[in-house]
């Protein structure tokens, strides 16, 4: 299993392959489209992330001490962003997630190329993932 930082570095490398932001957006949309659909039973109000302009559902399960995230959004670019986050943090322990610094967001230029509302949504997604990690960590106690 690759570390969170190794996964981030792979994403940075992939995005650095494109100079044009239209191509990077296309990559995000493709990533979103490749993501498995979220089971309808998880598309509940409880799983909706506050602070996102579009609707984003996030499901987290603790499996063998690691958190498995699944998500979906009704907006293509957002779906791409959440799929990147899942690629990086899903399958790691609560501690690994809580101790990670998600530097790839800045490195691939996402922050500066997203509208303020999308940027806030991105922060809300990261925050929600960390909240789940904290909750699971407390359960493991």
C-alpha positions as CSV (number, residue, x, y, z in Angstrom):
1,X,0.0,0.0,0.0
2,X,1.4,3.4,-1.0
3,X,1.7,6.2,1.6
4,X,-0.5,9.2,1.4
5,X,2.4,11.3,0.2
6,X,3.4,8.8,-2.5
7,X,-0.2,9.0,-3.8
8,X,-0.1,12.8,-3.7
9,X,3.1,12.8,-5.6
10,X,1.6,10.6,-8.3
11,X,-1.3,13.0,-8.7
12,X,1.0,16.0,-8.9
13,X,3.0,14.3,-11.6
14,X,-0.1,13.4,-13.6
15,X,-1.4,17.0,-13.5
16,X,2.0,18.4,-14.3
17,X,1.8,16.6,-17.6
18,X,-0.6,19.3,-18.7
19,X,0.2,23.0,-19.2
20,X,-3.3,24.1,-20.1
21,X,-5.9,24.4,-17.4
22,X,-8.7,23.2,-19.8
23,X,-6.8,19.9,-20.0
24,X,-6.5,19.7,-16.3
25,X,-10.3,20.3,-15.9
26,X,-10.8,17.6,-18.5
27,X,-8.6,15.2,-16.4
28,X,-10.7,16.1,-13.3
29,X,-13.9,15.3,-15.2
30,X,-12.5,12.0,-16.5
31,X,-11.5,11.0,-13.0
32,X,-15.0,11.8,-11.7
33,X,-16.6,9.8,-14.5
34,X,-14.3,6.8,-13.7
35,X,-15.4,6.8,-10.1
36,X,-17.8,4.1,-9.1
37,X,-21.3,5.2,-8.4
38,X,-22.3,5.6,-4.8
39,X,-24.9,3.1,-3.6
40,X,-28.3,4.8,-3.4
41,X,-28.6,3.8,0.3
42,X,-25.7,6.1,1.1
43,X,-27.2,9.1,-0.6
44,X,-28.8,10.4,2.6
45,X,-29.0,13.9,4.0
46,X,-26.7,12.7,6.8
47,X,-24.0,12.0,4.3
48,X,-24.3,15.4,2.5
49,X,-21.4,17.6,3.1
50,X,-22.2,21.1,4.4
51,X,-20.5,24.0,2.7
52,X,-20.6,22.6,-0.8
53,X,-22.4,24.5,-3.5
54,X,-23.2,21.2,-5.3
55,X,-24.4,18.1,-3.6
56,X,-21.7,15.8,-2.3
57,X,-22.3,12.6,-0.4
58,X,-19.5,11.1,1.6
59,X,-19.7,7.6,3.1
60,X,-16.9,6.3,5.4
61,X,-16.5,2.8,6.8
62,X,-13.8,1.4,9.1
63,X,-12.5,-1.8,7.6
64,X,-9.7,-3.7,9.4
65,X,-8.5,-0.4,11.0
66,X,-8.5,1.5,7.8
67,X,-11.1,4.0,6.6
68,X,-12.7,3.4,3.2
69,X,-14.3,6.4,1.7
70,X,-16.9,6.5,-1.0
71,X,-18.5,9.6,-2.5
72,X,-20.5,11.1,-5.2
73,X,-21.5,14.5,-6.4
74,X,-24.0,15.8,-8.9
75,X,-21.3,18.2,-10.3
76,X,-18.6,16.8,-12.7
77,X,-15.6,18.8,-11.5
78,X,-16.5,18.3,-7.9
79,X,-16.8,14.6,-8.5
80,X,-13.3,14.7,-9.9
81,X,-12.0,16.6,-6.9
82,X,-13.6,14.1,-4.4
83,X,-12.2,11.2,-6.4
84,X,-8.7,12.7,-6.0
85,X,-9.2,13.0,-2.2
86,X,-10.5,9.4,-2.0
87,X,-7.5,8.2,-4.1
88,X,-5.2,9.8,-1.6
89,X,-6.7,9.1,1.8
90,X,-9.0,6.1,1.4
91,X,-7.6,2.8,2.7
92,X,-5.4,4.5,5.4
93,X,-5.7,4.5,9.2
94,X,-7.3,7.3,11.1
95,X,-3.9,8.4,12.4
96,X,-2.4,8.5,8.9
97,X,-5.3,10.6,7.7
98,X,-5.1,13.0,10.7
99,X,-1.4,13.4,10.4
100,X,-1.4,14.0,6.6
101,X,-0.7,17.3,5.0
102,X,-2.7,17.4,1.7
103,X,-0.2,19.5,-0.2
104,X,-1.3,18.2,-3.6
105,X,-4.3,20.5,-3.7
106,X,-2.0,23.5,-3.8
107,X,0.7,21.9,-5.9
108,X,-1.6,21.0,-8.8
109,X,-3.0,24.6,-8.7
110,X,-6.5,23.5,-7.7
111,X,-6.8,26.3,-5.1
112,X,-6.2,29.1,-7.5
113,X,-8.2,27.7,-10.3
114,X,-11.4,26.9,-8.4
115,X,-14.1,29.4,-7.8
116,X,-14.4,30.6,-4.2
117,X,-17.5,28.4,-3.6
118,X,-15.8,25.3,-5.1
119,X,-12.7,26.1,-3.0
120,X,-14.8,26.2,0.1
121,X,-16.5,23.0,-0.9
122,X,-13.1,21.4,-1.3
123,X,-12.1,22.5,2.3
124,X,-15.5,21.2,3.5
125,X,-14.7,17.8,2.0
126,X,-11.3,17.6,3.6
127,X,-12.7,18.7,6.9
128,X,-15.4,16.0,6.8
129,X,-12.9,13.3,6.0
130,X,-10.8,14.4,9.0
131,X,-13.9,14.4,11.2
132,X,-14.6,10.8,10.2
133,X,-11.0,9.9,11.0
134,X,-11.3,11.6,14.4
135,X,-14.6,9.7,15.1
136,X,-13.1,6.4,14.1
137,X,-10.0,7.0,16.1
138,X,-12.1,7.7,19.2
139,X,-14.1,4.5,18.6
140,X,-10.9,2.5,18.5
141,X,-9.9,4.3,21.7
